[in-house]
Amino acid sequence: MNHAGTKLIETNRLILRKIELTDADMMFNNWANDEEVSRYMRWQAHKSPDETKVTILRWFSNYENENTYHWGICLKTGELIGSVGVMVTAEYDYKAEIGYCIGRIWWGNGYTSEAIEAVINYMYSNTDIERIEAYHSVENPASGKVMLKAGMVYEGFAKNKYKNIHGFHDCDMYGIIRENWEIKRGRLCSE
């Protein structure tokens, strides 16, 4: 599979960029310390900016690899409000999963859907990925709305799909394949 790595992406309202160690305080304050944000995540809310720095260092060391895709979601003002990442789950199958989180005060403004759609466009424009998947806890239906708005399609339900500190979660699953992305893209370009 051909890879492109994490490169700068710009949308109407956002800049998606690599997260730097200097972003630790902003990341901690804007979402990483919030138990409501981490409620459905596999990670616990961070207790200190030092814990956030450890996370960033892990991401930062992987940026050297072209198969690493992890962006900070920034408003055009420079405020870092969340993150979105793509993990290639099967090189042979050209398949990846997309995941994201955003600070609570920015929920409901369409920023996450805008970021995800931009990342999907980036992946299909710059790599030979065939399929991108995502899932969310059924207890968090707003996340499914984000996926649909970003162009993904509901594909089914999985019992006990993942586990976090609150236990196992049943999930709704979504996906988009290259052919559907190309059809959608073609319609948008012809309008």
SVG drawing of the C-alpha trace seen along z (x, -y; Angstrom):
<svg xmlns="http://www.w3.org/2000/svg" viewBox="-28 -34 39 43">
<polyline fill="none" stroke="black" stroke-width="0.4" points="0.0,0.0 1.3,-3.5 1.4,-5.9 1.5,-9.7 2.0,-10.5 0.4,-13.3 0.5,-16.4 -1.2,-19.8 -4.9,-19.9 -7.0,-23.1 -10.8,-23.3 -13.1,-26.3 -12.9,-26.7 -10.1,-24.4 -6.4,-23.6 -5.5,-20.0 -1.8,-19.6 0.6,-17.5 0.4,-17.9 3.5,-19.2 4.8,-18.9 4.2,-22.6 0.5,-21.9 0.3,-19.9 -1.3,-22.6 -3.9,-23.4 -4.7,-19.8 -5.0,-19.1 -7.2,-22.1 -9.4,-21.8 -10.3,-18.1 -7.8,-15.6 -8.7,-16.4 -12.4,-16.1 -14.1,-12.9 -17.1,-13.6 -14.9,-13.7 -13.1,-10.5 -16.3,-8.7 -16.5,-6.5 -12.8,-6.4 -10.2,-3.8 -8.2,-6.3 -9.0,-7.9 -9.1,-11.7 -5.6,-13.0 -4.8,-14.1 -2.0,-16.5 -0.4,-18.2 2.6,-15.8 0.3,-12.9 -0.7,-14.7 2.9,-15.3 3.6,-11.5 0.7,-10.9 2.0,-13.6 5.6,-12.2 4.2,-8.8 2.4,-10.3 5.3,-12.6 7.8,-9.7 5.5,-8.0 5.3,-11.0 8.5,-9.8 6.6,-6.9 4.6,-7.5 2.0,-5.1 1.1,-7.4 -1.9,-9.6 -2.7,-11.8 -3.9,-15.4 -4.7,-18.1 -8.0,-19.9 -7.3,-23.6 -9.6,-26.6 -8.2,-29.2 -7.4,-31.2 -4.8,-28.5 -6.9,-27.1 -6.3,-23.3 -9.8,-21.8 -9.4,-18.1 -7.7,-15.4 -8.4,-12.9 -6.4,-9.8 -6.4,-7.1 -4.9,-3.7 -4.2,-1.3 -5.6,2.0 -4.9,4.2 -2.2,3.3 -3.1,6.3 -6.7,5.3 -6.0,1.5 -8.3,0.9 -8.1,-1.7 -10.1,-2.9 -10.7,-6.6 -11.1,-7.9 -11.5,-11.3 -12.3,-13.4 -13.1,-17.1 -13.4,-19.4 -16.9,-19.5 -17.4,-23.3 -17.0,-22.7 -19.6,-19.9 -22.5,-20.5 -20.8,-23.0 -19.9,-20.5 -16.2,-20.8 -15.7,-17.1 -17.6,-16.1 -15.6,-18.8 -12.3,-17.4 -13.3,-13.7 -14.5,-14.5 -11.2,-16.3 -9.2,-13.4 -11.2,-10.9 -10.6,-13.1 -6.9,-13.3 -6.6,-9.5 -8.4,-8.7 -6.5,-11.5 -3.0,-10.6 -3.0,-6.9 -4.4,-3.8 -6.6,-3.0 -9.8,-1.1 -11.9,-1.2 -12.2,-3.4 -14.2,-2.3 -15.4,-3.8 -17.6,-2.8 -19.2,-4.4 -20.8,-3.2 -24.6,-2.9 -24.7,-5.1 -23.1,-7.9 -25.5,-8.4 -24.1,-11.9 -20.9,-10.3 -22.9,-8.3 -24.4,-11.6 -20.8,-12.9 -19.9,-9.8 -23.0,-10.1 -22.4,-13.9 -18.8,-13.1 -20.0,-10.8 -19.8,-7.4 -22.6,-4.8 -24.2,-2.8 -23.2,0.8 -24.3,2.6 -24.2,3.4 -21.6,5.3 -22.1,6.6 -19.3,5.8 -17.1,4.3 -14.6,2.6 -13.9,2.2 -12.9,-0.8 -12.9,-1.6 -16.7,-1.6 -16.9,1.9 -17.8,3.4 -19.7,1.3 -22.1,2.4 -21.4,0.4 -22.9,-0.9 -20.4,-0.6 -19.9,-2.8 -17.7,-2.7 -16.9,-4.3 -15.2,-2.6 -13.2,-4.3 -15.8,-3.7 -18.5,-5.5 -16.1,-8.3 -15.3,-8.8 -19.1,-8.8 -19.7,-11.4 -16.7,-13.5 -17.8,-13.4 -21.3,-14.6 -19.8,-17.5 -17.5,-18.5 -20.2,-18.5 -22.5,-20.7"/>
</svg>
